[in-house]
Amino acid sequence: MKKTDEEWKNMSDDELFALLDKRSSDLNEFSRPLDRFHTKRYTVISQLTTDGDLDDDKLEKAREIGKDNEKKIDENITECMLKNNLDEPNKYVKNVKTHRSQWFD
């Protein structure tokens, strides 16, 4: 439901925060954690745009966060597959096609 400017202005802080919490939980339902590559990429871009100082400690921390996120993604995929009565995927097989000739298999 769309709110008018007047409704936004007359809304109390508690109502506003409750609305924001509800909307963020709705959006969070359809989001997924960032993997290692995207976590490091976001870290590098944000560091270079804010203060221009990039160090290895921050990159290592981003890599660890991305690794934990990848585990969460794998667990979510396995959970969904088991819920739908499918076989659990093999975690040692990468489903990434890296060579151009593999695109047309």
SULMO-V540507 format. One record per residue. RES is the residue in one small letter. PHI is phi in degrees with one decimal (none if undefined). PSI is psi in whole degrees, -180 to 180 (999 if undefined). BURIAL is # if it has 9 or more other ideal C-beta (glycine too) atoms within 8 Angstrom, else .. Layout:
<<RES;PHI;PSI;BURIAL> <RES;PHI;PSI;BURIAL>>
//
This chain:
<<m;none;126;.> <k;-77.2;142;.> <k;-111.3;144;.> <t;-81.9;167;.> <d;-60.2;-37;.> <e;-65.6;-40;.> <e;-65.3;-38;.> <w;-64.3;-41;#> <k;-68.8;-34;.> <n;-86.8;-3;.> <m;-78.0;136;#> <s;-75.4;166;.> <d;-62.1;-42;.> <d;-63.3;-41;.> <e;-65.6;-40;.> <l;-63.8;-47;#> <f;-66.1;-36;.> <a;-64.2;-41;.> <l;-65.6;-43;#> <l;-64.4;-40;.> <d;-62.9;-41;.> <k;-64.9;-44;.> <r;-67.0;-39;.> <s;-68.9;-36;.> <s;-68.2;-35;.> <d;-64.4;-43;.> <l;-69.5;-35;.> <n;-66.4;-25;.> <e;-63.3;-31;.> <f;-107.8;14;.> <s;-105.1;165;.> <r;-136.4;154;.> <p;-67.0;155;.> <l;-76.3;142;#> <d;-81.6;-178;#> <r;-59.1;-48;#> <f;-58.7;-50;.> <h;-70.9;-31;#> <t;-66.2;-46;#> <k;-65.5;-40;#> <r;-62.5;-46;.> <y;-63.4;-39;#> <t;-62.7;-46;#> <v;-63.0;-46;#> <i;-63.6;-44;.> <s;-68.2;-37;.> <q;-66.4;-43;#> <l;-71.7;-28;.> <t;-83.1;-25;.> <t;-86.9;-64;.> <d;-124.6;-4;.> <g;73.5;6;.> <d;-105.7;115;.> <l;-120.6;127;.> <d;-128.2;165;.> <d;-69.0;-28;.> <d;-63.1;-41;.> <k;-68.9;-38;#> <l;-66.1;-39;#> <e;-66.0;-41;.> <k;-63.7;-41;#> <a;-64.7;-38;#> <r;-65.2;-41;#> <e;-64.6;-42;.> <i;-62.7;-44;#> <g;-62.7;-38;#> <k;-65.2;-43;#> <d;-63.3;-39;.> <n;-65.2;-37;#> <e;-64.0;-36;#> <k;-63.9;-41;.> <k;-63.0;-40;#> <i;-62.6;-46;#> <d;-61.7;-42;#> <e;-63.7;-39;.> <n;-66.5;-42;#> <i;-63.5;-46;#> <t;-62.1;-43;#> <e;-61.4;-44;.> <c;-66.6;-38;.> <m;-67.9;-41;#> <l;-68.2;-35;#> <k;-65.7;-31;.> <n;-96.1;18;.> <n;58.6;39;.> <l;-106.2;161;.> <d;-68.6;146;.> <e;-67.5;136;.> <p;-70.9;152;.> <n;-77.5;119;.> <k;-77.3;-10;.> <y;-94.8;-3;.> <v;-103.4;123;.> <k;-88.2;135;.> <n;-98.5;30;.> <v;-104.9;124;.> <k;-92.2;120;.> <t;-107.0;-24;.> <h;-101.7;140;.> <r;-58.1;-35;.> <s;-67.3;-20;.> <q;-76.9;-15;.> <w;-66.5;-24;.> <f;-108.8;21;.> <d;-70.3;999;.>>
//
